[in-house]
Amino acid sequence: MRLGDGPLPIQEAVSVLRDVARALAYAHEQRLRAESACEVGPLGSYDDAMAALGLGDRAGAVAGLKRSMERHELFGIEASPGCNPVFDPLHELRSFQELMRRYGIKMCEAG
């Protein structure tokens, strides 16, 4: 099954989302190199969170989500990070749970 051919089973969808996170992490690294070379402006906090998640930095991912929420960036990008399977690795972190609670975001069970 390919993307665009219809709904994906949840495990395949989570796998695709994690691949996207890894790709974002790579893009973030490339962007950081470009920034240091030619003074390109900073990425958004949500991008930082996704890159950190892709690199396995769960604390960094929560910190990026927090900054994104504080700056009101997240709400146009991600409707419910508490239910997005790509954030499942963060569910057990107290900091993620507190962040979701602070903003009144429902947390779905990690799949």
LOSE-176728 format. One record per residue: residue in three letters; x, y, z of N, C-alpha, C in turn. Coordinates in pm, whole numbers, plus 32768, in hexadecimal, padded with zeros to 4 digits. Each point is the difference from the previous one (the first is absolute). Layout:
! LOSE-176728
<r><doza>ALA</doza><n_east>X</n_east><n_north>Y</n_north><n_up>Z</n_up><ca_east>X</ca_east><ca_north>Y</ca_north><ca_up>Z</ca_up><c_east>X</c_east><c_north>Y</c_north><c_up>Z</c_up></r>
...
***
This chain:
! LOSE-176728
<r><doza>MET</doza><n_east>8054</n_east><n_north>7F8B</n_north><n_up>8000</n_up><ca_east>7FAC</ca_east><ca_north>8075</ca_north><ca_up>8000</ca_up><c_east>8059</c_east><c_north>807C</c_north><c_up>8000</c_up></r>
<r><doza>ARG</doza><n_east>7FDA</n_east><n_north>8064</n_north><n_up>7FB5</n_up><ca_east>804B</ca_east><ca_north>807D</ca_north><ca_up>7FF9</ca_up><c_east>7FAE</c_east><c_north>8071</c_north><c_up>8039</c_up></r>
<r><doza>LEU</doza><n_east>8044</n_east><n_north>8069</n_north><n_up>802B</n_up><ca_east>7FB8</ca_east><ca_north>8076</ca_north><ca_up>802E</ca_up><c_east>7FAA</c_east><c_north>8034</c_north><c_up>7F8F</c_up></r>
<r><doza>GLY</doza><n_east>7F89</n_east><n_north>8028</n_north><n_up>8020</n_up><ca_east>7FA4</ca_east><ca_north>8033</ca_north><ca_up>7F9C</ca_up><c_east>7FA4</c_east><c_north>7F97</c_north><c_up>7FC8</c_up></r>
<r><doza>ASP</doza><n_east>8019</n_east><n_north>7F7F</n_north><n_up>8020</n_up><ca_east>7FAC</ca_east><ca_north>7F93</ca_north><ca_up>7FCE</ca_up><c_east>7F8D</c_east><c_north>7FE1</c_north><c_up>805E</c_up></r>
<r><doza>GLY</doza><n_east>7FF3</n_east><n_north>8048</n_north><n_up>806B</n_up><ca_east>7F96</ca_east><ca_north>7FE7</ca_north><ca_up>8061</ca_up><c_east>8039</c_east><c_north>7FFF</c_north><c_up>808C</c_up></r>
<r><doza>PRO</doza><n_east>7FAB</n_east><n_north>7FE1</n_north><n_up>8061</n_up><ca_east>8031</ca_east><ca_north>8002</ca_north><ca_up>808A</ca_up><c_east>8069</c_east><c_north>7F95</c_north><c_up>801A</c_up></r>
<r><doza>LEU</doza><n_east>8062</n_east><n_north>8024</n_north><n_up>8051</n_up><ca_east>806A</ca_east><ca_north>7FA3</ca_north><ca_up>8024</ca_up><c_east>7FDE</c_east><c_north>7FBF</c_north><c_up>8086</c_up></r>
<r><doza>PRO</doza><n_east>8025</n_east><n_north>7F82</n_north><n_up>8012</n_up><ca_east>7FF3</ca_east><ca_north>7FC6</ca_north><ca_up>8086</ca_up><c_east>8053</c_east><c_north>8052</c_north><c_up>8062</c_up></r>
<r><doza>ILE</doza><n_east>7FD7</n_east><n_north>8005</n_north><n_up>807E</n_up><ca_east>803F</ca_east><ca_north>8058</ca_north><ca_up>8062</ca_up><c_east>8097</c_east><c_north>7FEB</c_north><c_up>800B</c_up></r>
<r><doza>GLN</doza><n_east>802E</n_east><n_north>7F84</n_north><n_up>7FFF</n_up><ca_east>8090</ca_east><ca_north>7FE8</ca_north><ca_up>800D</ca_up><c_east>804D</c_east><c_north>8037</c_north><c_up>7F88</c_up></r>
<r><doza>GLU</doza><n_east>7FC7</n_east><n_north>7FF3</n_north><n_up>7F8A</n_up><ca_east>8042</ca_east><ca_north>8039</ca_north><ca_up>7F89</ca_up><c_east>7FFE</c_east><c_north>8098</c_north><c_up>8006</c_up></r>
<r><doza>ALA</doza><n_east>7F90</n_east><n_north>8038</n_north><n_up>802F</n_up><ca_east>7FF6</ca_east><ca_north>8092</ca_north><ca_up>800A</ca_up><c_east>8067</c_east><c_north>8036</c_north><c_up>8063</c_up></r>
<r><doza>VAL</doza><n_east>800F</n_east><n_north>7FBE</n_north><n_up>8072</n_up><ca_east>8063</ca_east><ca_north>802B</ca_north><ca_up>8063</ca_up><c_east>808B</c_east><c_north>7FF4</c_north><c_up>7FC6</c_up></r>
<r><doza>SER</doza><n_east>801B</n_east><n_north>7F96</n_north><n_up>7FB7</n_up><ca_east>8082</ca_east><ca_north>7FEE</ca_north><ca_up>7FC1</ca_up><c_east>801C</c_east><c_north>8071</c_north><c_up>7F9E</c_up></r>
<r><doza>VAL</doza><n_east>7F9C</n_east><n_north>8024</n_north><n_up>7FB1</n_up><ca_east>800F</ca_east><ca_north>806E</ca_north><ca_up>7FA0</ca_up><c_east>801B</c_east><c_north>8083</c_north><c_up>8049</c_up></r>
<r><doza>LEU</doza><n_east>7FB5</n_east><n_north>8018</n_north><n_up>806D</n_up><ca_east>8014</ca_east><ca_north>807C</ca_north><ca_up>804B</ca_up><c_east>808B</c_east><c_north>8006</c_north><c_up>803F</c_up></r>
<r><doza>ARG</doza><n_east>8032</n_east><n_north>7F8E</n_north><n_up>802F</n_up><ca_east>8087</ca_east><ca_north>7FFE</ca_north><ca_up>8038</ca_up><c_east>8068</c_east><c_north>8018</c_north><c_up>7F93</c_up></r>
<r><doza>ASP</doza><n_east>7FE7</n_east><n_north>7FCB</n_north><n_up>7F88</n_up><ca_east>805B</ca_east><ca_north>801A</ca_north><ca_up>7F90</ca_up><c_east>8001</c_east><c_north>8095</c_north><c_up>7FE0</c_up></r>
<r><doza>VAL</doza><n_east>7F8B</n_east><n_north>803E</n_north><n_up>8007</n_up><ca_east>7FF7</ca_east><ca_north>8090</ca_north><ca_up>7FE8</ca_up><c_east>804F</c_east><c_north>804B</c_north><c_up>806A</c_up></r>
<r><doza>ALA</doza><n_east>7FF4</n_east><n_north>7FD4</n_north><n_up>807D</n_up><ca_east>804B</ca_east><ca_north>8041</ca_north><ca_up>806D</ca_up><c_east>8096</c_east><c_north>7FF4</c_north><c_up>7FE8</c_up></r>
<r><doza>ARG</doza><n_east>802D</n_east><n_north>7F8A</n_north><n_up>7FD2</n_up><ca_east>808E</ca_east><ca_north>7FEF</ca_north><ca_up>7FE2</ca_up><c_east>802C</c_east><c_north>805C</c_north><c_up>7F8D</c_up></r>
<r><doza>ALA</doza><n_east>7FAA</n_east><n_north>800A</n_north><n_up>7F9C</n_up><ca_east>8020</ca_east><ca_north>8059</ca_north><ca_up>7F8F</ca_up><c_east>8007</c_east><c_north>8091</c_north><c_up>802E</c_up></r>
<r><doza>LEU</doza><n_east>7FA4</n_east><n_north>8026</n_north><n_up>8059</n_up><ca_east>8005</ca_east><ca_north>8088</ca_north><ca_up>8037</ca_up><c_east>807F</c_east><c_north>8016</c_north><c_up>8051</c_up></r>
<r><doza>ALA</doza><n_east>8029</n_east><n_north>7F99</n_north><n_up>804B</n_up><ca_east>807C</ca_east><ca_north>800B</ca_north><ca_up>804E</ca_up><c_east>8077</c_east><c_north>8018</c_north><c_up>7FA3</c_up></r>
<r><doza>TYR</doza><n_east>8004</n_east><n_north>7FB6</n_north><n_up>7F93</n_up><ca_east>806C</ca_east><ca_north>8012</ca_north><ca_up>7F9F</ca_up><c_east>7FFB</c_east><c_north>808D</c_north><c_up>7FC4</c_up></r>
<r><doza>ALA</doza><n_east>7F87</n_east><n_north>802B</n_north><n_up>7FDB</n_up><ca_east>7FF1</ca_east><ca_north>8086</ca_north><ca_up>7FC7</ca_up><c_east>8029</c_east><c_north>806B</c_north><c_up>8065</c_up></r>
<r><doza>HIS</doza><n_east>7FDE</n_east><n_north>7FE7</n_north><n_up>807E</n_up><ca_east>8026</ca_east><ca_north>805E</ca_north><ca_up>8069</ca_up><c_east>8097</c_east><c_north>800B</c_north><c_up>800C</c_up></r>
<r><doza>GLU</doza><n_east>8044</n_east><n_north>7F8F</n_north><n_up>7FFE</n_up><ca_east>8092</ca_east><ca_north>8002</ca_north><ca_up>8005</ca_up><c_east>803A</c_east><c_north>804E</c_north><c_up>7F8B</c_up></r>
<r><doza>GLN</doza><n_east>7FC9</n_east><n_north>7FEA</n_north><n_up>7F8A</n_up><ca_east>802F</ca_east><ca_north>8047</ca_north><ca_up>7F89</ca_up><c_east>7FE5</c_east><c_north>8095</c_north><c_up>800C</c_up></r>
<r><doza>ARG</doza><n_east>7F8B</n_east><n_north>8022</n_north><n_up>8037</n_up><ca_east>7FDD</ca_east><ca_north>808C</ca_north><ca_up>8012</ca_up><c_east>805F</c_east><c_north>8044</c_north><c_up>8063</c_up></r>
<r><doza>LEU</doza><n_east>8022</n_east><n_north>7FB8</n_north><n_up>806C</n_up><ca_east>805D</ca_east><ca_north>8038</ca_north><ca_up>8062</ca_up><c_east>8087</c_east><c_north>801D</c_north><c_up>7FC0</c_up></r>
<r><doza>ARG</doza><n_east>802C</n_east><n_north>7FA5</n_north><n_up>7FAA</n_up><ca_east>807E</ca_east><ca_north>8018</ca_north><ca_up>7FB9</ca_up><c_east>7FF5</c_east><c_north>807C</c_north><c_up>7FA7</c_up></r>
<r><doza>ALA</doza><n_east>7F8E</n_east><n_north>800C</n_north><n_up>7FBB</n_up><ca_east>7FEA</ca_east><ca_north>8073</ca_north><ca_up>7FA8</ca_up><c_east>7FFA</c_east><c_north>8081</c_north><c_up>8051</c_up></r>
<r><doza>GLU</doza><n_east>7FBD</n_east><n_north>7FFB</n_north><n_up>8073</n_up><ca_east>7FF6</ca_east><ca_north>8077</ca_north><ca_up>8055</ca_up><c_east>808A</c_east><c_north>8030</c_north><c_up>802B</c_up></r>
<r><doza>SER</doza><n_east>8055</n_east><n_north>7FA1</n_north><n_up>8027</n_up><ca_east>8085</ca_east><ca_north>8029</ca_north><ca_up>802D</ca_up><c_east>8054</c_east><c_north>8034</c_north><c_up>7F8D</c_up></r>
<r><doza>ALA</doza><n_east>7FE1</n_east><n_north>7FD4</n_north><n_up>7F87</n_up><ca_east>804F</ca_east><ca_north>802A</ca_north><ca_up>7F8C</ca_up><c_east>7FD0</c_east><c_north>8084</c_north><c_up>7FC5</c_up></r>
<r><doza>CYS</doza><n_east>7F7D</n_east><n_north>801B</n_north><n_up>8006</n_up><ca_east>7FD0</ca_east><ca_north>8078</ca_north><ca_up>7FBA</ca_up><c_east>7F94</c_east><c_north>804D</c_north><c_up>804A</c_up></r>
<r><doza>GLU</doza><n_east>7FF6</n_east><n_north>7FEC</n_north><n_up>8084</n_up><ca_east>7FA6</ca_east><ca_north>8052</ca_north><ca_up>8051</ca_up><c_east>7F6D</c_east><c_north>7FF4</c_north><c_up>7FD8</c_up></r>
<r><doza>VAL</doza><n_east>7FD1</n_east><n_north>7F87</n_north><n_up>7FDE</n_up><ca_east>7F72</ca_east><ca_north>7FE9</ca_north><ca_up>7FE4</ca_up><c_east>7FB6</c_east><c_north>8007</c_north><c_up>8084</c_up></r>
<r><doza>GLY</doza><n_east>7F84</n_east><n_north>8031</n_north><n_up>8000</n_up><ca_east>7FB2</ca_east><ca_north>800C</ca_north><ca_up>807B</ca_up><c_east>7FE3</c_east><c_north>7F79</c_north><c_up>8040</c_up></r>
<r><doza>PRO</doza><n_east>7FD8</n_east><n_north>8002</n_north><n_up>807E</n_up><ca_east>7FE9</ca_east><ca_north>7F84</ca_north><ca_up>804A</ca_up><c_east>7F82</c_east><c_north>7FB6</c_north><c_up>7FD4</c_up></r>
<r><doza>LEU</doza><n_east>8000</n_east><n_north>7F7E</n_north><n_up>8019</n_up><ca_east>7F8A</ca_east><ca_north>7FAE</ca_north><ca_up>7FE7</ca_up><c_east>7F99</c_east><c_north>801A</c_north><c_up>806C</c_up></r>
<r><doza>GLY</doza><n_east>7F84</n_east><n_north>7FD7</n_north><n_up>7FE7</n_up><ca_east>7F9A</ca_east><ca_north>8009</ca_north><ca_up>8065</ca_up><c_east>8014</c_east><c_north>7F97</c_north><c_up>806C</c_up></r>
<r><doza>SER</doza><n_east>7FC4</n_east><n_north>8016</n_north><n_up>8071</n_up><ca_east>800E</ca_east><ca_north>7FA5</ca_north><ca_up>8072</ca_up><c_east>7FC4</c_east><c_north>7F78</c_north><c_up>7FE4</c_up></r>
<r><doza>TYR</doza><n_east>7F94</n_east><n_north>7FFA</n_north><n_up>7FB2</n_up><ca_east>7FC4</ca_east><ca_north>7F7F</ca_north><ca_up>7FDE</ca_up><c_east>8062</c_east><c_north>7FAD</c_north><c_up>7FAE</c_up></r>
<r><doza>ASP</doza><n_east>8044</n_east><n_north>8040</n_north><n_up>7FA3</n_up><ca_east>8066</ca_east><ca_north>7FBA</ca_north><ca_up>7FB1</ca_up><c_east>8070</c_east><c_north>7FCD</c_north><c_up>805A</c_up></r>
<r><doza>ASP</doza><n_east>8026</n_east><n_north>8052</n_north><n_up>8061</n_up><ca_east>8066</ca_east><ca_north>7FD5</ca_north><ca_up>8061</ca_up><c_east>7FD0</c_east><c_north>7F85</c_north><c_up>804C</c_up></r>
<r><doza>ALA</doza><n_east>7F81</n_east><n_north>8001</n_north><n_up>8029</n_up><ca_east>7FC7</ca_east><ca_north>7F8F</ca_north><ca_up>804B</ca_up><c_east>8002</c_east><c_north>7F81</c_north><c_up>7FAB</c_up></r>
<r><doza>MET</doza><n_east>7FD8</n_east><n_north>800C</n_north><n_up>7F83</n_up><ca_east>7FFB</ca_east><ca_north>7F8B</ca_north><ca_up>7FA8</ca_up><c_east>808E</c_east><c_north>7FCC</c_north><c_up>7FE5</c_up></r>
<r><doza>ALA</doza><n_east>805E</n_east><n_north>805B</n_north><n_up>7FEE</n_up><ca_east>808A</ca_east><ca_north>7FD6</ca_north><ca_up>7FEA</ca_up><c_east>8037</c_east><c_north>7FB9</c_north><c_up>807B</c_up></r>
<r><doza>ALA</doza><n_east>7FE5</n_east><n_north>8037</n_north><n_up>8076</n_up><ca_east>802F</ca_east><ca_north>7FC2</ca_north><ca_up>807C</ca_up><c_east>7FC3</c_east><c_north>7F75</c_north><c_up>8010</c_up></r>
<r><doza>LEU</doza><n_east>7F81</n_east><n_north>7FF5</n_north><n_up>7FE2</n_up><ca_east>7FBB</ca_east><ca_north>7F7F</ca_north><ca_up>800A</ca_up><c_east>803F</c_east><c_north>7F9B</c_north><c_up>7FA0</c_up></r>
<r><doza>GLY</doza><n_east>801C</n_east><n_north>802C</n_north><n_up>7F86</n_up><ca_east>803E</ca_east><ca_north>7FA9</ca_north><ca_up>7F9D</ca_up><c_east>808B</c_east><c_north>7FD2</c_north><c_up>802A</c_up></r>
<r><doza>LEU</doza><n_east>8044</n_east><n_north>8051</n_north><n_up>8050</n_up><ca_east>8086</ca_east><ca_north>7FDE</ca_north><ca_up>8030</ca_up><c_east>7FFB</c_east><c_north>7FB4</c_north><c_up>8084</c_up></r>
<r><doza>GLY</doza><n_east>7F86</n_east><n_north>7FE8</n_north><n_up>8033</n_up><ca_east>7FF2</ca_east><ca_north>7FB6</ca_north><ca_up>807E</ca_up><c_east>800F</c_east><c_north>8056</c_north><c_up>807C</c_up></r>
<r><doza>ASP</doza><n_east>8003</n_east><n_north>8082</n_north><n_up>7FF0</n_up><ca_east>800C</ca_east><ca_north>805D</ca_north><ca_up>8071</ca_up><c_east>7F74</c_east><c_north>8026</c_north><c_up>8030</c_up></r>
<r><doza>ARG</doza><n_east>7FC9</n_east><n_north>7FAC</n_north><n_up>8057</n_up><ca_east>7F77</ca_east><ca_north>8015</ca_north><ca_up>802C</ca_up><c_east>7FF0</c_east><c_north>8080</c_north><c_up>8052</c_up></r>
<r><doza>ALA</doza><n_east>805F</n_east><n_north>801E</n_north><n_up>8056</n_up><ca_east>7FF9</ca_east><ca_north>807B</ca_north><ca_up>804F</ca_up><c_east>8006</c_east><c_north>807B</c_north><c_up>7FA5</c_up></r>
<r><doza>GLY</doza><n_east>8056</n_east><n_north>7FFA</n_north><n_up>7F9A</n_up><ca_east>8008</ca_east><ca_north>806D</ca_north><ca_up>7F9F</ca_up><c_east>7F80</c_east><c_north>8010</c_north><c_up>7FB1</c_up></r>
<r><doza>ALA</doza><n_east>7FBE</n_east><n_north>7F90</n_north><n_up>7FE2</n_up><ca_east>7F80</ca_east><ca_north>8004</ca_north><ca_up>7FB7</ca_up><c_east>7F95</c_east><c_north>8045</c_north><c_up>8054</c_up></r>
<r><doza>VAL</doza><n_east>7FFA</n_east><n_north>7FDF</n_north><n_up>8081</n_up><ca_east>7F9E</ca_east><ca_north>8040</ca_north><ca_up>8058</ca_up><c_east>801F</c_east><c_north>8095</c_north><c_up>800D</c_up></r>
<r><doza>ALA</doza><n_east>807F</n_east><n_north>8022</n_north><n_up>800E</n_up><ca_east>8027</ca_east><ca_north>808E</ca_north><ca_up>800A</ca_up><c_east>7FD8</c_east><c_north>804C</c_north><c_up>7F82</c_up></r>
<r><doza>GLY</doza><n_east>8014</n_east><n_north>7FC4</n_north><n_up>7F8B</n_up><ca_east>7FD8</ca_east><ca_north>8041</ca_north><ca_up>7F83</ca_up><c_east>7F6A</c_east><c_north>8011</c_north><c_up>7FF6</c_up></r>
<r><doza>LEU</doza><n_east>7FB4</n_east><n_north>7F9A</n_north><n_up>8029</n_up><ca_east>7F6E</ca_east><ca_north>800C</ca_north><ca_up>8001</ca_up><c_east>7FD3</c_east><c_north>806E</c_north><c_up>805F</c_up></r>
<r><doza>LYS</doza><n_east>8041</n_east><n_north>8007</n_north><n_up>8073</n_up><ca_east>7FDC</ca_east><ca_north>8067</ca_north><ca_up>8062</ca_up><c_east>8017</c_east><c_north>808C</c_north><c_up>7FC6</c_up></r>
<r><doza>ARG</doza><n_east>8076</n_east><n_north>8014</n_north><n_up>7FC2</n_up><ca_east>801D</ca_east><ca_north>8083</ca_north><ca_up>7FC2</ca_up><c_east>7F9B</c_east><c_north>801E</c_north><c_up>7F92</c_up></r>
<r><doza>SER</doza><n_east>7FDF</n_east><n_north>7F9A</n_north><n_up>7FB2</n_up><ca_east>7FA0</ca_east><ca_north>8012</ca_north><ca_up>7F94</ca_up><c_east>7F78</c_east><c_north>802A</c_north><c_up>8035</c_up></r>
<r><doza>MET</doza><n_east>7FD6</n_east><n_north>7FC3</n_north><n_up>806E</n_up><ca_east>7F80</ca_east><ca_north>8024</ca_north><ca_up>803C</ca_up><c_east>8005</c_east><c_north>808C</c_north><c_up>803C</c_up></r>
<r><doza>GLU</doza><n_east>806C</n_east><n_north>8020</n_north><n_up>8042</n_up><ca_east>800E</ca_east><ca_north>8086</ca_north><ca_up>803B</ca_up><c_east>7FFC</c_east><c_north>806C</c_north><c_up>7F95</c_up></r>
<r><doza>ARG</doza><n_east>8036</n_east><n_north>7FE1</n_north><n_up>7F8C</n_up><ca_east>8003</ca_east><ca_north>8061</ca_north><ca_up>7F91</ca_up><c_east>7F84</c_east><c_north>7FF5</c_north><c_up>7FA7</c_up></r>
<r><doza>HIS</doza><n_east>7FA4</n_east><n_north>7FA8</n_north><n_up>8024</n_up><ca_east>7F86</ca_east><ca_north>7FE8</ca_north><ca_up>7FB4</ca_up><c_east>801A</c_east><c_north>7FD1</c_north><c_up>7F72</c_up></r>
<r><doza>GLU</doza><n_east>8071</n_east><n_north>7FBB</n_north><n_up>7FEB</n_up><ca_east>8021</ca_east><ca_north>7FCA</ca_north><ca_up>7F7C</ca_up><c_east>7FB9</c_east><c_north>7F7B</c_north><c_up>7FE9</c_up></r>
<r><doza>LEU</doza><n_east>7FF5</n_east><n_north>7FB3</n_north><n_up>8068</n_up><ca_east>7FD2</ca_east><ca_north>7F76</ca_north><ca_up>7FF3</ca_up><c_east>7F70</c_east><c_north>7FF6</c_north><c_up>7FD3</c_up></r>
<r><doza>PHE</doza><n_east>7FAC</n_east><n_north>805B</n_north><n_up>802B</n_up><ca_east>7F72</ca_east><ca_north>7FF0</ca_north><ca_up>7FED</ca_up><c_east>7FD4</c_east><c_north>8006</c_north><c_up>7F6E</c_up></r>
<r><doza>GLY</doza><n_east>804F</n_east><n_north>8038</n_north><n_up>7FA9</n_up><ca_east>7FE1</ca_east><ca_north>7FFE</ca_north><ca_up>7F72</ca_up><c_east>803A</c_east><c_north>7F87</c_north><c_up>7FB9</c_up></r>
<r><doza>ILE</doza><n_east>8057</n_east><n_north>7FB5</n_north><n_up>8046</n_up><ca_east>8047</ca_east><ca_north>7F91</ca_north><ca_up>7FC3</ca_up><c_east>7FCB</c_east><c_north>7F7A</c_north><c_up>8030</c_up></r>
<r><doza>GLU</doza><n_east>7FEE</n_east><n_north>7FF6</n_north><n_up>8082</n_up><ca_east>7FDF</ca_east><ca_north>7F80</ca_north><ca_up>8040</ca_up><c_east>7F87</c_east><c_north>8014</c_north><c_up>805A</c_up></r>
<r><doza>ALA</doza><n_east>7F8F</n_east><n_north>7FC3</n_north><n_up>7FDA</n_up><ca_east>7F85</ca_east><ca_north>8013</ca_north><ca_up>804C</ca_up><c_east>8005</c_east><c_north>7FBC</c_north><c_up>8088</c_up></r>
<r><doza>SER</doza><n_east>803B</n_east><n_north>7F8B</n_north><n_up>8008</n_up><ca_east>7FFF</ca_east><ca_north>7FB6</ca_north><ca_up>807E</ca_up><c_east>807E</c_east><c_north>7FAB</c_north><c_up>8010</c_up></r>
<r><doza>PRO</doza><n_east>806C</n_east><n_north>803D</n_north><n_up>802F</n_up><ca_east>807A</ca_east><ca_north>7FB1</ca_north><ca_up>8012</ca_up><c_east>7FEF</c_east><c_north>7F8F</c_north><c_up>8065</c_up></r>
<r><doza>GLY</doza><n_east>7F9E</n_east><n_north>800A</n_north><n_up>8058</n_up><ca_east>7FE7</ca_east><ca_north>7F97</ca_north><ca_up>8062</ca_up><c_east>7FC8</c_east><c_north>7F81</c_north><c_up>7FC2</c_up></r>
<r><doza>CYS</doza><n_east>7FCC</n_east><n_north>800A</n_north><n_up>7F86</n_up><ca_east>7FC7</ca_east><ca_north>7F8B</ca_north><ca_up>7FBC</ca_up><c_east>804B</c_east><c_north>7FDB</c_north><c_up>7F81</c_up></r>
<r><doza>ASN</doza><n_east>8066</n_east><n_north>804A</n_north><n_up>7FDC</n_up><ca_east>804D</ca_east><ca_north>7FE2</ca_north><ca_up>7F88</ca_up><c_east>8063</c_east><c_north>7F90</c_north><c_up>801F</c_up></r>
<r><doza>PRO</doza><n_east>7FF6</n_east><n_north>7F8D</n_north><n_up>7FBB</n_up><ca_east>8057</ca_east><ca_north>7F8E</ca_north><ca_up>801F</ca_up><c_east>8095</c_east><c_north>801E</c_north><c_up>7FF4</c_up></r>
<r><doza>VAL</doza><n_east>8025</n_east><n_north>8064</n_north><n_up>7FB5</n_up><ca_east>808F</ca_east><ca_north>801F</ca_north><ca_up>7FF4</ca_up><c_east>8038</c_east><c_north>802D</c_north><c_up>8087</c_up></r>
<r><doza>PHE</doza><n_east>7FAA</n_east><n_north>8033</n_north><n_up>8057</n_up><ca_east>802B</ca_east><ca_north>802D</ca_north><ca_up>8084</ca_up><c_east>7FF2</c_east><c_north>7F94</c_north><c_up>806B</c_up></r>
<r><doza>ASP</doza><n_east>7FDD</n_east><n_north>7F85</n_north><n_up>7FDA</n_up><ca_east>7FF3</ca_east><ca_north>7F93</ca_north><ca_up>8060</ca_up><c_east>807B</c_east><c_north>7FF0</c_north><c_up>805A</c_up></r>
<r><doza>PRO</doza><n_east>807A</n_east><n_north>800E</n_north><n_up>7FCB</n_up><ca_east>8075</ca_east><ca_north>7FF0</ca_north><ca_up>8057</ca_up><c_east>8006</c_east><c_north>8067</c_north><c_up>8072</c_up></r>
<r><doza>LEU</doza><n_east>7FB2</n_east><n_north>806B</n_north><n_up>7FF7</n_up><ca_east>8002</ca_east><ca_north>8069</ca_north><ca_up>8066</ca_up><c_east>7F99</c_east><c_north>7FEA</c_north><c_up>806E</c_up></r>
<r><doza>HIS</doza><n_east>7F9F</n_east><n_north>7FAA</n_north><n_up>7FE7</n_up><ca_east>7F8F</ca_east><ca_north>7FF1</ca_north><ca_up>805B</ca_up><c_east>8029</c_east><c_north>7FDC</c_north><c_up>808E</c_up></r>
<r><doza>GLU</doza><n_east>8068</n_east><n_north>7FB5</n_north><n_up>8013</n_up><ca_east>8027</ca_east><ca_north>7FD7</ca_north><ca_up>8087</ca_up><c_east>804C</c_east><c_north>806D</c_north><c_up>804B</c_up></r>
<r><doza>LEU</doza><n_east>8028</n_east><n_north>8068</n_north><n_up>7FBB</n_up><ca_east>804B</ca_east><ca_north>806D</ca_north><ca_up>8040</ca_up><c_east>7FA2</c_east><c_north>805C</c_north><c_up>804E</c_up></r>
<r><doza>ARG</doza><n_east>8022</n_east><n_north>8016</n_north><n_up>807B</n_up><ca_east>7FAD</ca_east><ca_north>8059</ca_north><ca_up>8054</ca_up><c_east>7FF9</c_east><c_north>808C</c_north><c_up>7FC3</c_up></r>
<r><doza>SER</doza><n_east>806D</n_east><n_north>802F</n_north><n_up>7FC7</n_up><ca_east>8002</ca_east><ca_north>8087</ca_north><ca_up>7FC5</ca_up><c_east>7F9D</c_east><c_north>800B</c_north><c_up>7F8C</c_up></r>
<r><doza>PHE</doza><n_east>7FF3</n_east><n_north>7F95</n_north><n_up>7FB0</n_up><ca_east>7F9F</ca_east><ca_north>8001</ca_north><ca_up>7F92</ca_up><c_east>7F72</c_east><c_north>7FFE</c_north><c_up>8037</c_up></r>
<r><doza>GLN</doza><n_east>7FE8</n_east><n_north>7FAB</n_north><n_up>8064</n_up><ca_east>7F7B</ca_east><ca_north>7FF8</ca_north><ca_up>803D</ca_up><c_east>7FD7</c_east><c_north>8086</c_north><c_up>803C</c_up></r>
<r><doza>GLU</doza><n_east>805D</n_east><n_north>8040</n_north><n_up>8046</n_up><ca_east>7FE3</ca_east><ca_north>8083</ca_north><ca_up>803C</ca_up><c_east>7FE7</c_east><c_north>806A</c_north><c_up>7F96</c_up></r>
<r><doza>LEU</doza><n_east>804B</n_east><n_north>7FFC</n_north><n_up>7F93</n_up><ca_east>7FED</ca_east><ca_north>805F</ca_north><ca_up>7F93</ca_up><c_east>7F75</c_east><c_north>7FF0</c_north><c_up>7FC2</c_up></r>
<r><doza>MET</doza><n_east>7FD8</n_east><n_north>7F84</n_north><n_up>7FE8</n_up><ca_east>7F7C</ca_east><ca_north>7FE7</ca_north><ca_up>7FC7</ca_up><c_east>7F93</c_east><c_north>8030</c_north><c_up>8060</c_up></r>
<r><doza>ARG</doza><n_east>8012</n_east><n_north>7FE4</n_north><n_up>8080</n_up><ca_east>7F9F</ca_east><ca_north>802A</ca_north><ca_up>8066</ca_up><c_east>7FF8</c_east><c_north>8099</c_north><c_up>8008</c_up></r>
<r><doza>ARG</doza><n_east>8073</n_east><n_north>8041</n_north><n_up>7FFA</n_up><ca_east>8005</ca_east><ca_north>8094</ca_north><ca_up>800A</ca_up><c_east>7FAE</c_east><c_north>8044</c_north><c_up>7F92</c_up></r>
<r><doza>TYR</doza><n_east>8006</n_east><n_north>7FC5</n_north><n_up>7F89</n_up><ca_east>7FB7</ca_east><ca_north>803C</ca_north><ca_up>7F90</ca_up><c_east>7F79</c_east><c_north>7FBD</c_north><c_up>7FE6</c_up></r>
<r><doza>GLY</doza><n_east>7FD8</n_east><n_north>7FA7</n_north><n_up>805A</n_up><ca_east>7F7E</ca_east><ca_north>7FBF</ca_north><ca_up>7FF4</ca_up><c_east>7FF5</c_east><c_north>7FA2</c_north><c_up>7F89</c_up></r>
<r><doza>ILE</doza><n_east>806E</n_east><n_north>7FC2</n_north><n_up>7FDB</n_up><ca_east>8003</ca_east><ca_north>7FA7</ca_north><ca_up>7F8C</ca_up><c_east>7FED</c_east><c_north>7F71</c_north><c_up>802F</c_up></r>
<r><doza>LYS</doza><n_east>7F9E</n_east><n_north>7FBD</n_north><n_up>7FC8</n_up><ca_east>7FE3</ca_east><ca_north>7F76</ca_north><ca_up>8023</ca_up><c_east>8073</c_east><c_north>7FA7</c_north><c_up>7FD3</c_up></r>
<r><doza>MET</doza><n_east>8022</n_east><n_north>7F9F</n_north><n_up>8055</n_up><ca_east>8066</ca_east><ca_north>7F9D</ca_north><ca_up>7FDC</ca_up><c_east>7FBB</c_east><c_north>7F7C</c_north><c_up>7FE4</c_up></r>
<r><doza>CYS</doza><n_east>8015</n_east><n_north>7FCC</n_north><n_up>7F89</n_up><ca_east>7FCE</ca_east><ca_north>7F7C</ca_north><ca_up>7FDC</ca_up><c_east>8066</c_east><c_north>7F98</c_north><c_up>802F</c_up></r>
<r><doza>GLU</doza><n_east>7FD5</n_east><n_north>7F84</n_north><n_up>800D</n_up><ca_east>805D</ca_east><ca_north>7F97</ca_north><ca_up>8027</ca_up><c_east>8064</c_east><c_north>7FE9</c_north><c_up>7F90</c_up></r>
<r><doza>ALA</doza><n_east>807E</n_east><n_north>7FED</n_north><n_up>8028</n_up><ca_east>8068</ca_east><ca_north>7FE3</ca_north><ca_up>7F9C</ca_up><c_east>7FE5</c_east><c_north>7F77</c_north><c_up>7FC4</c_up></r>
<r><doza>GLY</doza><n_east>8012</n_east><n_north>7FF9</n_north><n_up>7F7C</n_up><ca_east>7FE1</ca_east><ca_north>7F83</ca_north><ca_up>7FBA</ca_up><c_east>807A</c_east><c_north>7FB1</c_north><c_up>7FE8</c_up></r>
***
